[in-house]
Amino acid sequence: MSQHLLLILLSLLFIVFPNPISASSIIQKFKEAPQFYNSADCPIIDPGDDVSTKPIFCSRRAVHVAMTLDLAYIRGSVAAVLSVLQHSSCPENIVFHFVASASADASSLRSTISASFPYLEFEVYVFNVSSVSRLISSSIRSALDCPLNYARSYLADLLPPCVRRVVYLDSDLILVDDIAKLAATDLGRDTVLAAPEYCRANFTSYFTSAFWSNPTLSLTFADRRACYFNTGVMVIDLSRWREGEYTARIEDWMAMQKRMRIYELGSLPPFLLVFAGLIKPVNHRWNQHGLGGDNFRGLCRDLHPGPVSLLHWSGKGKPWARLDAGRPCPLDALWSPYDLLQTPFALDS
């Protein structure tokens, strides 16, 4: 396409849409992904206990993956799904459980996923954010205050009771390894959650001086070896979560935050308050996080030393936004092969 024609088309867009359009208001179109098939030694999905739904949705042999879904991050979600399927030895045994806010167009989101992955086993669950909105306190970055960020605390209520274990994934990541390995993490006899731990991080910085100076609150971690972990990649035993009523425990800390400011970072600190020091550590290769930089500037970062199974652009900078702006970081090139966005001026070859 010539530059002259491109300028004409852009001019017409400005005439039709004289006001700026937010990225979240545009319905993005995505290409259809190739279909992936199970290898010969994949387990056969058993019928399951609940005859009202497809057997795979309740099967213990399936890998259950939970993610949130919204227009602002749909491009990242589609890339993440593709990466999971492409690197799985048993992609037909994976079930995706997507959570969307009640205010979102769930039908449109469902159609987007179906169009790119017509063979995918998935369901979209509507999250009524009113239950958590009243508990959310402002944080250091407005994006962290989105109620959908807190959906991970409600998975045990949103997903069917027959789903006993789930791998939770953020939308700003890709896998380059078989997710079944992560899903098979041994949680022992009573552990609820598994994730990579980072014990060299300054754990005290995740809470305010008001928290640490309070004689009662400061004893919260007294009997634990508490370490930071990133909640963007977690293996959760939903049965144990339900039994222990962990959603209520997280909500209690959020209510405390409303009374006195004990942390600054959105949905992460309540998880740390409830679980830090009590989780099953996972190899760091399963969350090479921080690739989006910090929460303020989103500068480029390098990989942590060691092997990589999952790359995570946590932080302010997202690979699709930096690529679109023409200012990508070197590691964003690892994300782009999974980008299924259909560009508006693409021509059929």
C-alpha positions, 0 to 999 in steps of 0.5 A, a space after each residue: 500500500 502506498 504512503 499516499 493511500 495510507 494518508 488518505 485512509 488515516 485522514 478519513 478515520 480522523 473525519 469519522 472519529 474526530 475524538 480520541 478512541 481508547 484502546 479498550 473501546 476498540 473491538 480488536 480482530 485476531 487471526 485464527 490460531 492453528 489447531 494443536 493435537 495431543 501426543 499419543 501418550 496423553 491421558 484419556 479424559 474420564 467421564 467425570 462426576 457432573 453429567 450436566 457439563 462436558 466431561 473435561 470441565 470436571 476431569 482431574 486429568 485435564 489441566 485447568 487454567 484460569 485467566 481474566 478477560 477484558 478488552 484492555 488486555 485481550 491481545 495479551 490473553 490471546 497470545 498467552 493462550 496460544 503459547 500455552 497450547 503451542 508448547 503443550 504435549 496434550 493441548 486437547 486436555 487443557 480447559 480454560 476458565 476465563 473470568 470477565 467483569 459483569 460490565 464487560 460484553 461477555 458475549 463479544 469476549 467469548 466470540 473473540 476467543 472462539 474465533 481464534 481458537 474454535 477448537 478450545 474447551 473454555 468457559 467465560 464466568 461473569 464476575 460481579 465486581 460489586 462484591 469487591 469494589 467496596 473493599 478496594 483502596 487506591 494504590 500507586 498505579 490506577 491500573 492496579 485498582 481495577 476490580 478484575 485484578 481481584 478476581 483471582 481471590 474469588 476463583 473458588 466461588 466462580 469456577 464449578 465445585 468439581 474443579 479442584 485444582 487450577 493454574 492461574 495466569 496473568 494476561 501479560 505472559 507467555 509460556 515456552 514450556 509444557 504447562 502440565 509440568 507446572 500444573 503437576 506441582 506437588 502441594 503436599 497434604 495441606 498446602 493451598 498454593 504454589 508459586 515461585 518465591 523470591 526471598 531476596 526481595 525486600 519483603 518489608 517494603 510491601 507494607 507501610 510503616 503503619 503496619 510494621 509499627 503496629 504491635 499486633 499487625 507486625 506479628 502477622 509473619 512472626 511464625 513464618 519465613 515470609 517471602 515475596 511471590 508474584 500472584 500472576 502465576 499460581 497453582 491453587 488447590 481450590 478444594 482446600 481454598 474452599 475448606 479454609 475460606 481463604 476468600 474471606 481471609 483476604 477480604 478481612 485484610 482488605 477491610 483492614 486496609 480501609 481502616 488504616 493504610 497498611 500497604 500500597 500495591 493493590 491485590 498483591 499484599 492481601 495474598 502475601 498477608 494470608 499466604 507468604 511463608 505458607 506456599 509451596 515454592 516453585 522453580 523460578 523458571 516458571 515466572 521470569 517476571 518484571 519484564 514490564 519494568 516498574 510500576 511507574 516508568 516501565 523501563 526495559 529489563 533483562 531476564 533473571 539468570 537461569 532457565 526460562 519456562 514462562 516470561 511475564 511482563 509484569 509492571 507498567 510496560 506491556 509488549 504489545 503497547 511498546 511494539 505499537 509505539 515503535 519503542 519495543 524492548 529487546 525481550 518484546 521480540 519473544 512475545 511478538 510471535 504469539 501476537 495474533 492481532 489482525 492488523 487493519 491494513 493487512 493484505 492477503 498474500 
